[in-house]
Amino acid sequence: MTGATRRDTALVVILGAALILGLPLVIDTHVLTLLVAYGMLALSLGLIWGFGGVLCFGQAAFFGLGAYTFAIAGINIGESTLPLILAVLVPAGFALVLGAMMFYGRLGDVYLAVITLVVSLILFRWLNTTAGPAYVIGNARLGGFNGIPGFPILNVPGRPDLMIWGEPLYYAAAVTLLVVFLLVSWLLRSSFGRIAIGIRENEERVALLGYDIRARKTVLFAIGAAIAGLAGALYATWAEVVTPTLFSLQQSAEIIIWCIVGGLGTRFGPILGAAVLAYLKFALGQQSVIDNMFILGLVLVLFVLFLPRGIAPELARLGAWATGSRRRPARRRPPPAGVADG
Amino acid sequence: MAETVLETEGLTMRFGGVVAVDNVSLKLAARELRCLIGPNGAGKSTFFKCLCGLLTPTDGRVYLRGEDTTGWETHQIAALGVGIKMQVPSVMDGLSVHENIWMAARRHDDTAGANDRAEEVIARLALGPIARSPLARLAHGERQRVELGIVMAADPWLVLLDEPAAGMTAEEVARMGEIIREMTRTAAVLIVEHDMQFIRALASTVTVFHRGRVLMEDHVDRVMADPVVRDVYLGKQA
């Protein structure tokens, strides 16, 4: 078990490092930073939905909360280290309360999706109405639909004068994503993660084993929100402005599409889905012949019809097929169990 | 007299105007094997669900090892050391046999201890060859057996089984009987069952439910010979 764990970790680090160093040769680092932030956001939903079975339709709410927290705390504090920590803690705390209300209230999956969606829409509508001077938190004006510009961007911890932007921001964000990925991998290998997967598979059975489903789901939900909040902070420091559109319906829907296209139940799939689709959207945004949303919708429909498991599981199968002829002599035996992982 | 591990006191469950379980008082001693039988709609399954916390009884109380557990959550009751198996095989389909059993053992042990326990249960139930297969690929009888393994892995002192022999072959039923016999060495076992042959083979005390009430409680042979029981239950089946 430990051997496999070490091999997995080594593989992730080597592949991750190769991608971090290789991708800037192909794609501009400014765009890549955004893809990294979106990838982390997708990873957060991939964790709670793909492994925990909790379909949150409002993951954008935690993303937006993280971004707004980073901006508001930055303006009030004047540097970025504490705001970055708050951008993780505030969404996590919010999710802890919201999750406890939903899971202890025994809401079904559909109602959970609806409530999370409504929560993010409420935040979206409310922030749009905060244009007046009355809406301030400390020194930060919420600014209505124009959002908050001009907050301190990410700086080296303890050195407010050393800003991180441009190429260094890309490397900082990408390494952060790699670290979060390793933490998620560790979580999924831990007893907590394995039992969370059990809950996804059969909630009733796990309850009959004596585990408190509600508490475990609430904690997992909060962990997902913390990761989404961190992604939001990265987005904020990249965009240098936060606006209510972070909470929009379109943003929420896109995260779900990323996960479906990339591959649910895998760690890498959602990140891949986010990167591919966000890049596609960026590329399509530079022309005006075809509408952006039309293409994204088409991609989703094609995937649901022809590759319902997503890109990552198919890639993994392709990889297994390419190397499998030598490594799997006993073909008739059932393959080892476990979640497909890419 | 052995310790009483399960006791209900005037347990009543009403659904609107229907009284599914009517004032049932039942006692189960440590390491006792007890079958609950009765015609369809007699209230066996409702009674069973009240015991394991899936339903909160309208009236009356449930005591487990003297502790009043009425209205407790299922997971709290299971955590006391009660192994539960519902009527429909309830397993984690996407996970391997080992992972299923490990998860049950993990509740009362650390990761390594749970691993050892899972290996032990797998060996005892002869599940070795399929230990790494996902449950979704297994046959019905195998899934039932794995679920018994899940129940065993937690090392319970009370086991509640709802129709464990349903849909199994004669050979599998015989094996199931052996496993249940073995369980009674450490735990009291309460079984809701339809299969009379299976109950006869277990040769235990039987409690007969009829219209939500306990009709009679005696050894299986005397119950089967009783004309009233034959009339309400067996008579209709023949």
Interface residues (C-beta under 8 A of the other chain):
Chain A: S191 R194 I195 I197 G198 R200 E201 N202 E204 R205 V206 A207 L208 L209 G210 Y211 D212 I213 P334 P336 A337 G338 V339
Chain B: C52 E73 T74 H75 Q76 I77 A78 A79 L80 I84 K85 M86 S90 V91 M92 D93 G94 L95 S96 V97 H98 E99 N100 W102 M103 A104 R106 R107 H108 T111 I130 R132 S133 P134 R137 I150 A154
